[in-house]
Amino acid sequence: MTPQSVPEATFHTRVRNEALGGPNPYEWKDVTATELFKGRRVVLFALPGAFTPACSDSHLPGYEAAMDQFRALGVDEVICLAVNDAFVMFQWAQSKAITQVRMLPDGNGEFTRKMGMLVDRSAQGMGMRSWRYSMLVEDGQITALFSEPGIRDNPPGVPVQVSDAGTMLAHLDGLQTGA
């Protein structure tokens, strides 16, 4: 794969600010793709939506469980992206005890659309969502992309086959060993 730049987009996130105190110590913070990826080695995986079966049962937990392995292979951060809002992503992370994977809301689908991964899931009552994929981004350049086969609108289901943590770990291990 010839590296290509990650598209520029702004993510509307909520971050913890201890100075706020009280029952809701969170504030809004806009984060750009440049801020997330420049000068860093990042694994991003995208999925159709929070609380959906495959996303909740295997995709997200698989990355969380493998965080020590990702760090050992030189990854600065692992990001889970979905076309959901910041509140939904926060509650989903809490419900699955996610503490190490960064939850990134692409509420407007801006990044997903620019990646060419925005698909219509209206037949399932989900609206516009991300296709399931993962990628390795090194200093803002996409150096590996693993997209589930058959990208299209209204698929009957998209199993986790190549965008899982294991596939990305095998790729990173191959880079390290020169395989």
Backbone as a ProteinNet text record, in pm:
[ID]
protein_1_A
[PRIMARY]
MTPQSVPEATFHTRVRNEALGGPNPYEWKDVTATELFKGRRVVLFALPGAFTPACSDSHLPGYEAAMDQFRALGVDEVICLAVNDAFVMFQWAQSKAITQVRMLPDGNGEFTRKMGMLVDRSAQGMGMRSWRYSMLVEDGQITALFSEPGIRDNPPGVPVQVSDAGTMLAHLDGLQTGA
[TERTIARY]
83.9	0	87.9	61.7	129.6	66.2	145.8	86.4	11.7	-100.4	-175.8	-204.9	-226.5	-252.4	-390.3	-398.3	-527.1	-604.6	-733.7	-810	-823.9	-829.2	-847.7	-994.9	-1020.1	-1156.5	-1146	-1256	-1263.6	-1361.8	-1318.6	-1400.6	-1446.3	-1574.5	-1631.5	-1636.5	-1543.7	-1527.7	-1557.8	-1568.9	-1581.6	-1460.5	-1393.8	-1275.7	-1291.6	-1227.4	-1232.7	-1146.6	-1200.5	-1128.1	-1149.7	-1051.1	-1062.9	-1093.3	-1049.2	-1073.2	-1222.5	-1301.5	-1445.8	-1511.5	-1456.9	-1511.4	-1657.9	-1722.2	-1864.6	-1899.5	-2027.8	-2073	-2044.4	-2011.9	-1988.6	-1861.7	-1744.3	-1618.6	-1573.2	-1664.2	-1631.1	-1661.6	-1581.3	-1603.1	-1584.2	-1640.5	-1626.1	-1487.7	-1431.5	-1302.3	-1303	-1277.6	-1262.4	-1119.3	-1107.1	-976.7	-969.5	-858.3	-842.4	-766.8	-782.6	-708.4	-557.7	-515.6	-373.3	-324	-401.3	-362.4	-354.3	-442.9	-446.2	-331.1	-292.2	-202	-61.9	-41	90.3	197.1	305.7	420.2	396.3	293.7	259	230.8	237.7	200.5	69.4	-36.7	-171.5	-241.5	-311.1	-401.9	-542.3	-617	-756.9	-840.6	-943.5	-1039.3	-1176.9	-1252.2	-1384.5	-1488.2	-1604.4	-1710.8	-1846.2	-1949.6	-2080.7	-2145.5	-2132.5	-2196.7	-2181.3	-2187.2	-2182.3	-2299.6	-2274.5	-2374.4	-2427.2	-2375.2	-2420.1	-2347.8	-2407	-2353.7	-2206.5	-2167.5	-2028	-1931.3	-1971.5	-1885.3	-1860.8	-1966.1	-1958.4	-1901.9	-1929.1	-1890.5	-1747.9	-1697.1	-1562.8	-1471.9	-1523	-1435.3	-1367.5	-1445.7	-1389.2	-1316	-1375.9	-1303.9	-1173	-1167	-1044.2	-928.3	-955.3	-849.8	-811.4	-909.4	-880.1	-790.9	-822.7	-746.1	-602.7	-579.3	-447.1	-360.5	-400.7	-328.2	-181.1	-148.1	-6.5	73.1	15.4	83.2	101.8	-0.6	13.2	124.7	129.2	234.6	372.5	383.6	511.8	558.3	464.1	497.4	508.5	518	546.1	425.7	306.9	187	165.5	150	127.8	-14.2	-110.8	-250.9	-335.4	-440.1	-540.6	-671.2	-734.8	-856.9	-970.9	-1084.7	-1208.6	-1295.5	-1331.4	-1413.1	-1547.9	-1653.6	-1786.8	-1863.1	-1959	-2045.7	-2154.9	-2112.2	-2197.5	-2152.4	-2235.5	-2196.6	-2110.7	-2053	-1960.7	-2027.5	-2154.2	-2223.2	-2241.3	-2280.4	-2298.7	-2165.5	-2059.7	-1928.2	-1880.2	-1905.3	-1865.9	-1941	-2071.2	-2152.2	-2117.2	-2088.3	-2050	-1919.6	-1821.2	-1692.8	-1713.9	-1795	-1820.6	-1888	-1984.5	-2058.6	-1969.4	-1861.3	-1771.1	-1638.4	-1628.5	-1506.1	-1383.7	-1401.9	-1291.8	-1216	-1089.5	-1009.6	-884.7	-845.2	-720	-737.7	-843.3	-871.8	-939.7	-894.3	-957.2	-1084	-1193.7	-1322	-1337.3	-1350.4	-1354.4	-1487.9	-1569.2	-1697.2	-1682.4	-1734	-1740.7	-1889.5	-1949.3	-2094	-2155	-2085.2	-2136.2	-2089.7	-2005.8	-1955.3	-1856.6	-1800.4	-1709	-1584.4	-1516.8	-1395.2	-1427.3	-1533.4	-1573.6	-1605.3	-1675.9	-1707.9	-1579.3	-1487.7	-1362.4	-1273.7	-1289.5	-1216.9	-1281.3	-1399.3	-1471.2	-1536.1	-1562.4	-1614.4	-1754.8	-1821.2	-1955.9	-2056.3	-2136	-2235.4	-2373	-2474.6	-2612.7	-2656.4	-2697.8	-2750	-2897.1	-2966.8	-3107	-3195.8	-3164.9	-3245.9	-3245.5	-3141.8	-3133.7	-3173.4	-3223.1	-3263.4	-3148.3	-3030.2	-2910.9	-2866.4	-2926.3	-2882.5	-2746.1	-2671.2	-2538	-2437.3	-2354	-2258.7	-2125.8	-2028.4	-1897.2	-1898	-1823.8	-1792.6	-1690.7	-1678.6	-1585.9	-1446.4	-1346.8	-1208.7	-1112.4	-984.7	-878.8	-764.4	-684.7	-569.4	-457.6	-337.7	-218.8	-182.1	-167.5	-133	-0.4	96.9	228.2	257.8	266.1	290.2	192.7	66.7	-37	-55.5	24.1	15.4	-44.2	-144.3	-203.8	-108.1	-47.9	49.1	-7.1	-121.2	-189.5	-338.2	-419.6	-565	-625.7	-705	-773	-923.1	-986.7	-1130.2	-1202.9	-1313.2	-1392.7	-1439.8	-1443.7	-1477.7	-1623.2	-1645.7	-1781.6	-1846.1	-1769.5	-1826.8	-1947.7	-2058.1	-2181.3	-2283.5	-2386.9	-2497.7	-2582.7	-2641.3	-2737.8	-2695.8	-2576.2	-2536.4	-2619.1	-2638.6	-2715.1	-2639.8	-2512.4	-2426.9	-2282.7	-2196.3	-2054.8	-1972.9	-1935.9	-1858.2	-1717.4	-1658.6	-1522.1	-1428.6	-1365.5	-1275.4	-1132.8	-1115.2	-980.4	-953.5	-1054.1	-1034.3	-1016.1	-997.6	-983	-842.8	-829.6	-700.4	-593.7	-631.6	-534.4	-469.8	-549.8	-495.2	-396.2	-431.4	-342.5	-215.5	-229	-109.7	-16.4	-72.9	9.8	82.2	13.6	77	193	168.4	272	390.2	361	466.9	549.9	482.4	553.6	644.6	599.7	684.8	808.4	789.7	900.4	1001.1	951.5	1041.4	1089.2	1031	1069.4	1006.8	904	837.8	743.9
-118.5	0	124	215.6	344.2	430.9	479.4	560.1	681.3	710.7	830.9	902.7	1032.1	1110.3	1081.4	1085.1	1075.5	1202.9	1191.8	1312.5	1403	1530.9	1625.5	1628.9	1627	1635.1	1684	1736.1	1779.2	1689.1	1638.5	1550.7	1629.3	1627.7	1697.1	1597.2	1612.4	1515.1	1578.4	1492.8	1535.5	1478.5	1562.8	1520.4	1555	1476.6	1497.9	1618.2	1707.8	1824.5	1828.3	1780.4	1771.2	1906.5	2016.5	2149.4	2182.4	2117.7	2143.6	2083.3	1970.3	1905.5	1870.4	1842.7	1814.4	1682.5	1662.4	1534.7	1519.2	1626.4	1618.4	1695.3	1636.8	1707.3	1693.5	1703.5	1689.9	1819.1	1844.6	1962.2	1924.6	2006	1983.2	2023.9	1944.4	1979.1	1930.2	2019.8	1980.9	1933.3	1816.2	1756.4	1734.4	1771.8	1752.9	1623.8	1576.9	1458.9	1484	1603.3	1636.4	1616.7	1663.9	1647.9	1500.6	1419.7	1278.5	1198.3	1232.5	1144.8	1199.3	1329.4	1385.2	1342.7	1288	1251.1	1130.3	1051.8	938.9	815.3	701	573.1	529.1	528.2	507.1	396.4	310.6	214.6	268.5	282.1	321.7	208.6	170.2	76.4	140.7	120.9	181.9	72.3	101.1	1.9	69.2	-9	49.4	126.3	79.7	156.7	99.4	189.7	151.7	61.8	-30	-121	-225.3	-228.4	-330.3	-461.4	-577.5	-705.7	-734.5	-739.4	-774.3	-669	-543.2	-435	-447.2	-480.4	-488	-619.5	-728	-859.7	-899.2	-853.3	-896.8	-784	-695.1	-597.1	-506.1	-429.9	-338.3	-412.7	-514.1	-584.3	-648.9	-691.6	-752.1	-654.2	-530.6	-429	-391.6	-376.9	-343.2	-450.1	-576	-686.6	-693.9	-639.9	-649.6	-524.3	-433.5	-306.2	-322.6	-413	-433.2	-477.4	-563.7	-609.8	-494.1	-410.7	-295.9	-202.8	-175.6	-88.2	-149.1	-279.3	-347.4	-340.9	-325.5	-315.7	-170.7	-77.7	61.7	147.6	104.8	184	281.7	409.6	513.2	512.2	483.4	488.2	401.5	342.8	270.2	347.2	374	454.6	373.6	377.8	319.7	433.1	428.9	533.3	475.3	551.2	514.5	641.9	631.8	745	746.8	788.7	808.2	936	989.3	1111.1	1078.7	1182.9	1167.3	1103.6	1133.9	1078.1	927	882.9	740.3	667.7	722.4	657.5	645.9	748.9	747.1	636.9	631.3	531.4	389.9	374.2	243.1	197.1	286.8	253.3	213.4	287.7	254.6	118.7	90.5	-35.1	-156.8	-138.9	-248.5	-241.8	-151	-133.7	-105.6	-19.8	18.9	134.6	113.9	217.8	255.6	172.6	197.7	240.8	194.9	234.8	371.4	462	594.5	584.5	631.4	629.5	762.2	755.5	876.1	886.6	984.1	1001.8	1078.7	1020.9	1089.1	1115.3	1191.3	1210.8	1256.5	1339.2	1387.8	1303.5	1205.4	1118.8	1186.5	1299.8	1376.3	1295.7	1242.2	1165.1	1039.4	971.1	846.8	871	978.8	1013.2	1040.6	1117	1149.3	1026	926.8	799.9	712.7	749.5	667.5	546.5	553.5	440.1	463.8	571.6	599.9	521.1	438.5	355.5	377.6	354.2	367.7	237.7	246.1	130.5	154.1	232	265.4	142.2	40.9	-81.5	-146.7	-119.5	-171.5	-65.1	51.2	158.5	234.6	228	288.8	417.7	452	570.8	550.6	657.5	652.3	609.4	510.9	454.6	425.5	391.9	354.2	208.2	182.1	44.2	-4	-132	-189.8	-199.5	-133.7	-137.3	-103.5	-129.3	-84.9	-31.6	54.6	107.9	144.6	138.3	183.1	318.2	416.4	551.7	589.3	625.7	663.5	806.1	896	1038.6	1093.6	1063.5	1116.6	1043.9	938.5	862.7	724.4	686.6	554.1	456.4	367.7	273.6	132.9	106.3	-23	-1.6	-67.5	-55.8	-194.3	-236.2	-364.8	-339.8	-346.3	-321.3	-453.3	-469.8	-590.3	-593	-709.1	-718.5	-680.9	-636	-612.2	-483.7	-376.2	-250.1	-212.9	-186.4	-150.5	-99.4	-36	8.9	-109.7	-99	-194.5	-341	-372.8	-514.2	-589.3	-718.1	-793.8	-809.4	-790.8	-800.4	-796.2	-744.9	-735.1	-799.3	-925.8	-992.5	-934.1	-954.4	-909	-1018.2	-993.4	-1091.5	-1039.9	-916.4	-864	-732.1	-676.1	-549.4	-571.4	-694.5	-730.6	-700.3	-705.6	-678.8	-779	-904.5	-1007.4	-982.2	-939.3	-908.9	-793.1	-688.7	-573.6	-611.4	-690.5	-733.8	-815.8	-903.9	-984.8	-894.6	-791.1	-697.3	-624.3	-572.6	-500.7	-591.6	-714.6	-811.1	-838.3	-849.9	-871.7	-754.8	-633.6	-515.5	-520	-562.6	-565.9	-674.5	-789.5	-901.3	-900.8	-811.6	-804.2	-913	-977	-1086.4	-1032.3
0	0	0	-90.5	-90.1	18	112.8	219.5	165	227.9	196.1	326.1	318.3	438.5	495.3	625.4	693.2	658.4	627.6	595.9	717.9	693.7	803.4	840.8	968.4	1022.1	1165.4	1215.7	1354.3	1427.7	1541.6	1624.6	1747.1	1774	1889.9	2005.6	2099	2206.1	2342	2440.9	2580.1	2653.1	2730	2803.9	2951.8	3032.6	3177.8	3213.5	3297.2	3347.3	3498.1	3572.4	3718.9	3782.9	3721	3777.5	3784.2	3699.5	3701.9	3825.7	3872.2	3990.9	3975.7	4086.2	4086.5	4019.5	3998.2	3942.2	3792.4	3723.5	3579.4	3542	3568.3	3540.4	3394.2	3300.3	3158.2	3085.5	2983	2899.7	2753.2	2666.7	2522.9	2477.9	2388.2	2328.3	2184.1	2092	1952.2	1931.7	1869.8	1841.4	1690.8	1630.5	1485.9	1456.6	1335.6	1292.1	1301.9	1269.3	1279.8	1422.4	1519.7	1660	1700.2	1647.5	1683.3	1622.7	1500.8	1425.4	1398.9	1402.1	1367.8	1468.7	1414.2	1496.6	1585.7	1554.3	1639.4	1555.4	1620.7	1558.8	1624.7	1544.9	1597.6	1519.4	1591.5	1530.3	1551.8	1443.4	1451.7	1394.3	1466.5	1411.2	1416.7	1310.3	1299.1	1286.9	1339.7	1341.3	1325.5	1295.1	1265.9	1380.3	1503.9	1608.8	1747.2	1843.1	1983.5	2018	2108.7	2164.6	2065.7	1942.9	1848.6	1880.6	1845.8	1894.2	1862.6	1737.2	1705.5	1758.5	1752.1	1800.3	1950.5	2024.8	2170.9	2221.5	2150.1	2199.7	2164.5	2049.3	2010.6	1962.4	1877.5	1813.6	1916.5	1991.2	2090.9	2203.4	2265	2372.3	2325.9	2200.5	2149.2	2148.6	2110.4	2111.5	2254.7	2341.2	2481.2	2544.4	2520.8	2579.7	2527.2	2409.3	2345.4	2362.7	2448.4	2458.5	2495.9	2583.7	2619.2	2496.9	2414	2292.5	2193.9	2178.8	2088.4	2135.7	2264.2	2317.5	2295.4	2315.3	2296.2	2151.1	2059.6	1917.3	1870.2	1964.2	1931.3	1896.3	1934	1906.4	2021.9	1987.3	2088.3	2142.8	2053	2095.4	2003.2	2060.4	1983.7	1998.5	1884.6	1881.7	1821.7	1888.1	1836.2	1785.3	1657.8	1596	1553.4	1581	1533.9	1502.8	1412.5	1381.2	1488.6	1606.6	1723	1790.8	1881.1	1951.7	2073.9	2131.3	2243.5	2365.2	2389.1	2505.2	2490.8	2372.3	2346.3	2357.7	2300.6	2306.6	2451.8	2531.6	2672.3	2747.7	2730.7	2801.2	2756.6	2627.5	2576.1	2640.6	2646.2	2708.8	2854.4	2925.4	3066.3	3079.1	2992.1	3001.7	2973.2	2896.7	2860.9	2938.1	3036	3117.2	3029.8	2930.4	2841	2905.4	2932.6	2997.3	2919	2820.7	2750.4	2605.3	2540.1	2402.5	2406.6	2322.2	2314.1	2229.8	2284.4	2215	2140.9	2008.5	1926.5	1854.1	1891.1	1824.1	1692.3	1586.8	1456.7	1430.3	1520.4	1522.6	1392.2	1318.3	1190.3	1072.6	1098.5	992.4	899.2	941	854.7	818.6	918.5	894	814	853.9	788.5	641.3	611.3	472.1	393.5	451.7	382.7	362.9	448.9	433.3	325.3	278.3	181.1	245.4	375.1	450.6	506.7	466	514.6	431.2	497.8	429.3	492.2	411.8	456.1	523.3	648.2	721.4	758	675	701.5	706.9	629.9	631.6	769.6	849.4	985.5	1088.6	1040.1	1129.9	1192.6	1131.1	1189.7	1120.4	1005.2	933	869.5	858.7	799.6	906.6	871.4	966.6	899.1	980.1	927.2	884.9	778.7	742.9	845.1	862.4	959.3	895.5	958.3	908.2	1020.7	996.8	1086.9	1001.8	1062.9	989.8	1085.4	1031.4	1101.2	1042.6	1129.3	1086.5	1152.1	1068.3	1117.9	1072.7	1170.9	1145.8	1041	1057.6	969.3	838	814.3	690.4	716.6	637.7	649.5	581.4	660.7	605	589.2	651.5	635.4	660.2	578.5	591.1	572.2	669	664.5	669.1	553.7	542	521.3	592.7	572.1	427	365.4	223.2	195.1	71.9	23.2	68.8	81.6	127.8	41.3	109.1	38.8	139.3	87.2	170.4	213.3	330.4	385.1	376	423.8	424.1	528.8	510.9	610	742.5	739.7	858.2	812.5	894.7	857.6	969.4	951.8	1056.7	1067.8	1182.8	1208.3	1157.9	1041.2	982.5	970	921.5	899.1	972	1036.5	1107.5	1257.5	1297.4	1437.8	1490.3	1622.4	1686.2	1643	1627.6	1589.9	1455.3	1358.4	1225.4	1232.8	1307.4	1319.4	1395.1	1499.2	1572.7	1484.1	1402.3	1311.1	1211.7	1162.8	1069.8	1138.1	1258.6	1331.3	1363.9	1402.7	1432.8	1307.3	1192.3	1066.2	1030.9	1060.6	1036.6	1124.1	1246.8	1342.3	1308.6	1263.8	1233.4	1088.9	1008.4	868.5	783.4	835.9	761.4	655.9
[MASK]
+++++++++++++++++++++++++++++++++++++++++++++++++++++++++++++++++++++++++++++++++++++++++++++++++++++++++++++++++++++++++++++++++++++++++++++++++++++++++++++++++++++++++++++++++++

